Amino acid sequence: MKMITVAQSLQARSALPKIIGLLQVRFFQPDFTPRDPNAKPKRYKYPPFYDPYGPRPPPSNKIIQLAERIAALPVDERCQIGPALTERLKHPKLEQISVDGMDLGSEGGAATGSSKVEEKKEKTAFDVKLEKFEAAAKIKVIKEVRAFTNLGLKEAKDLVEKVPAILKQGVTKEEANSIIEKIKAAGGVAVME
């Protein structure tokens, strides 16, 4: 029994190079030299920070004296340097970034006060929302929606079936009124928000 298994394993070994071929044979290139295991790694000297413009010349004596005078000022006078330089050099004032429409969670406390002030301003962009439509006039409403949007038939049908749905955003008051009139003539009810 053992002889049979030994014979089978020998036959399998002789067939193995035929199956695998030369893919498993590894040749070293003649110029390959193995790394010295006792060699220490090379240490590179990195600059403390990356400056894409290269090394800069040292500051002039005038700049050093100015920096010393600024450092000698009291704290309340040092705080006035920034605004005075901004005004003197005519730098543009930095505007606060609007956070309207962003969900700030608990951090939105400060932004809510400023949004109330902005609401008092006259609104220039409006959204048109489809509230409802008559079942018999569904096809006419879909055609009107396709007329003032760039939607295909399927997308317009899906939008109309998801009533109430916003049909168009950020339009002028005149354009919103004309869209509402067209929807009303087709048998639907649209409102301006």
Residue pairs with C-beta under 8 A, 6 or more apart in sequence:
59 67
70 78
70 81
73 81
85 91
86 93
99 108
99 111
100 111
100 115
100 118
104 111
124 172
124 173
125 169
125 170
125 171
125 172
126 170
126 171
126 172
126 173
126 176
126 192
126 193
127 166
127 168
127 169
127 170
127 171
127 176
127 192
127 193
128 166
128 167
128 168
128 169
128 171
128 176
128 179
128 180
128 183
128 190
128 191
128 192
128 193
129 164
129 165
129 166
129 167
129 190
129 191
129 192
129 193
130 141
130 145
130 159
130 160
130 163
130 164
130 165
130 166
130 167
130 183
130 188
130 189
130 190
131 163
131 164
131 188
131 189
131 190
131 191
132 163
132 164
132 188
132 189
133 141
133 160
133 163
133 183
133 186
133 187
133 188
133 189
134 187
134 188
136 187
137 186
137 187
137 188
138 160
140 186
140 187
141 160
141 183
141 186
141 187
141 188
142 153
142 156
142 157
142 160
143 186
144 182
144 183
144 185
144 186
144 188
145 151
145 156
145 159
145 160
145 167
145 183
146 152
146 153
146 156
147 182
148 167
148 168
148 179
148 182
149 156
149 159
149 167
149 168
151 159
159 165
159 167
166 193
167 179
167 183
167 190
168 176
168 179
171 179
173 192
176 192
177 192
179 190
180 190
180 191
180 192
183 189
183 190
184 190
